[in-house]
Amino acid sequence: MSLSFTDAAKAKQLREYFARNGRIYIVIDATGDDVQVPESLMGDPALRLVLNARMPQAIHIRDDALDSDFSFSGTIFPCKIPMHRIWAAYLPEGDLEQGIIWDDAVPEMIRAIVQAVRSNLAESEAQDETGAEGEQSAEGLTGAASPASSPITVINGGGEQKQGAEEAQPQARKTGHLRVVK
């Protein structure tokens, strides 16, 4: 494997993010033969590993790969993850907007899942907007509010909907956002 400037830049960003926070999750595409993780985890396009500065073993974030002896269910396994297989990093305690996504490394399977969720959200919004009377068409979903306006975004959901006055006021935009690195 030859070293690329993209991998070296990603490694630098990952080292800085890890040094700044001390404990992060990395998300890797473990579908390739070049990823060395336990066989039971192979094939996962969104495998999460915890990096913690307090781990007793050394974690080496080199320009071409990340390697360390990780513990899986109490069993130590020497792992090597090529930089091009790492596609996201975020804080375990924070929300997903407090991290990094390397857009060019996101697996196609993940892109397809995100697109499917977006189209389901769009259909759901269209049904909500049309209501029982069916006055508005799906064409009303085009424009800036369209879920398909960017390649990868954080998908909010799973919480309860607020009723009353809280619903009428728009929420302020958070300052620390997930950034896409191309």
Salt bridges, closest charged atoms under 4 A:
ASP29 OD2 - ARG85 NH1 3.23
ASP34 OD2 - HIS84 NE2 2.87
ASP34 OD1 - ARG85 NE 3.06
ASP63 OD1 - ARG15 NH2 3.19
ASP67 OD1 - ARG62 NE 3.37
GLU93 OE2 - ARG23 NH1 2.42
ASP95 OD2 - LYS174 NZ 2.96
GLU97 OE1 - HIS177 ND1 3.62
ASP103 OD1 - ARG111 NH1 3.40
GLU108 OE2 - ARG111 NE 3.56
